[in-house]
Amino acid sequence: MLVLHPWRLIAIISLILVFLVAGLFGFIYLRLPDVSVLKSHNPPTTAIIEQRKNEARLAQRSYRVHQRWVAFARIPKLLKDAVRISEDAGFYWHNGVDYGELKAAIIKDLKARRFARGASTITQQVAKNLYLSTEKSLWRKLKEYLIARRLENKLTKDRIFHIYLNIVEFGPGIFGVQAASQYYFRKDVSQLKLEEMVRLAAVLPRPLKVKPTGHSPWLKWKVDWILTKLKQYRYIDQIPRLSF
């Protein structure tokens, strides 16, 4: 009977695991979507929009999608700044994944023994919204990571941000800054006031629970936080009087 030395056995098991992981990555990579089409074409729908439609259908609820694409140049710079500060301050400096945030999220998730903290960058959110789902699993996060890296390799930062601002969820059936501006404030996104821009940015972590036009303590805190950051980074000179 052949008896392996413990260290040799460990080496063999490690090698098998390496091959399994490499095979898994290869399998996923071969099935990744072709994102190069996004360079010049706006996606007609997203995986999240279709997921919401299906959820409403299963619950026998009516569901209407509000989404209107708007050019990147027509979106106010302060709205872009507010969204970046709220969702991914280092967007223009990382390669699609914020490893510092990812590490902090993993530590918190392990302590809580559940997915307690998100660490998705804007690029990862584009990957999730366009091609995946809201499912919380390591499998989805792995695919999200790989798609995000492909997006970063194929598209410019501005194009990724442009897509994000037009597909991100702002409420039940409300997708993109233009639709959100028209739905909540009855005006074109280019006509938004500073507080309205910040209110939109503030609800992004909780689009199905908080309305931009609401007056909840959490929304007020988030709006105050974003405005403070805008002033700290000198995007604005002073904080406006709020209508809370």
N, C-alpha and C positions, 0 to 999 in steps of 0.2 A: 504493500500500500504506500503510495507516494505521500510524503508529509512535507508541506511547505514551511519554510522558516516564516515566522510572523511578519517580519519586515518585507519579505518577498510577497506574501499574501496581501499586505497593505498596498504595496506598489501595484500589484495586479488590479486590485479593486479600484485604486485611484485612477489607473489608466482606463479602466472600463467606464468610470464616471466621466472622465474627460471626453471620451468618445461619445458617450450618451448626450452630454451637454452640447458638444459640437454638432452632433446630429440634430438635436432639437433646434439649435440656432439656425442650422442650414435649412431645415424643414420650414421654419417660420419665414426665413429670409426669401426663400423661393416663392412663397405665397404672399409676399408683401405687395400692396397695390402700387401701380405705376403713377407716381405723383407728378411726373414731369408735365402731364397735361394741364396741371394747375398753373403753369407759368403764364398761360394766355387764356384759359377758360375758367369761368366761375362754375363751381359745382351746382347743378340744379336742385340738389337736396343733400341731406347728410344722414349718417347712420342714426344720430340722435333724434332728428326730426322723424324719421321712419319709426324709431322705437317709441316715441311719444304718440304717434298715430296709432300704432299697434296697441299700446297700453289703453288708449281711449276706446279703441274698438272692442277690446276684451271686457272693458268696464261698461260698455254700451253707453259711452258718453260722446257727445258731439265734440269735435276738435277742429279748429280752424287755424291754419298756419299763417302768421303775419311775418313776412320777410321781404325786404326790398334792398337790393344791392346798391351800394353807394361808392363812388370813387374814393380812393384813399385821400386824395388832395382835398376833398370836400369835407372830410371829417376834421373838426377843429383840433388843433395841436394840443390844447389843454385837455381835451377829452382823451386823446391818446396818452398823454402824460399821466392822467388820473388812473386810467386802466392799467398802465404799466406799473405804476406805484402800488396799486391794489393787488395785482395778480402776479407780476413777474418783473421786479425792478431791474434785474440784471439781464433782461431779454436780449439787448443788443450786444452783450458781452460774452454770453455763454454759447455753447455749441448745441443747444437744444435741451440740455439736461442740467439742472442746478444740483451738483453733487453734494453741496453743503446742505441744502434743503432736503435732499433725498436721504442723506444720512440721519438728519434730525427726525425725519418722518419715520424711518425704519425703527429707530430707537424708541420713539413714542408708541408706535404700533406694537412692538414687542412687549413693552411694559403694560400696555392696555390689553394685549392679546386680541386685538382686532384692528381694523383699518381706522385708526382714530385721527390721523392727520394726512392731508393730501400734500403732495410735493410736486404737482404738475406745473411745468412751465407753460407759457403761451403756446409754444410749439407742440408740446405733449397734449395740450387741450385741443389743438387743431387736429392732431392725429386721432384722438378719442372721438371728437365730435364728427369728423368726416367718415371714419372707417370702423369704429368700435362700438362701445356702449357704455352705460353708466355702471356696469357690473364691477364690483370690487373684488379683484382676485389677482394673484401674482401672475397668472397666465396673461390676463389682459394688460397688466402693467408691462410685462415683457414685450408684448406686441406693440404697445404704445411707445415704448422706448425705441424700438427698432424703426418704427414708422417715423418717429420724430427725427431720428438721425438721418433718415432718407430725405425728409422734407428740408432739413438744413443743408444737405448736400446738393439738392436740386433747385431750391428756390432762394430768392433773396430774403433778408430779414423783413423788409418792408412788405413784400408780397405775403409772407406768412402772417404778419400782423394784419394786413388788409383782409385776408381771408377770415382770420379770427374775429375781427370786428364786425364782419357781416354774417357770421354763423352762430356766434355765442348766444346762449339762451338768457333771456331777460325776464321770463315769466311764462305762464302757460300759453304756448303757441306763439310766443314773441321771440324772434330770432334776429339778431343784428342790431347795430346802433340806430340805423335809419328807422326800422320798424318800431323799435322801442321809443325813439324820440316822438314819432307820430302818434303812437298808441297812448303813451303816458302824458305827453306834454303838448300834443296837437301842433307840432311844428317840425320843420325840416331840421335834420341834425346840425346843419351849419348855422342855425339860428339859436341854438341852446345857450342859456346863461350858465355861468360858472357853477352855481349850486346845482342846476339840473344835470350838468355833465357829471359832477361828483356823485350825485344821487344814483345815476345809472351805473357808474363804476362801483359804487359801494355794494350794490345788490348781487354782483357777480358770484360771490361765494355761496349765496343762498337765493337763487333766482325764483324758486318755486315756493319760498317761504316768506320773502320780504318784497314789498313793492317799492319802487323808487319814489312814489308819491306818498308813502306812508309816514308815520311819525313815531315809530317804535324807538325805545331807548337804544336798542342795538344799532339801528340805522343811523341815529344821531351820532352815536359813538364812532361808527365807521366813517361817516361823512367828515366829522371833526378830525379824525386821524388822517384821512387823505388830504384834507385842506392843510393841515399842519405840515405834512410831508411836502406838499407843493410849495409852501412858503419856505420850508427849510432848504429845499433844492433850488430856490429862487425862480420857480416857474411863475409865481405870483408875488406881488409886493405886499399885499395884505389879505387877511381872511375876511370874506364878506359876512354881513349879518345874515344869519340863517332864519328860515321861515318855520322852524320847528315850534 
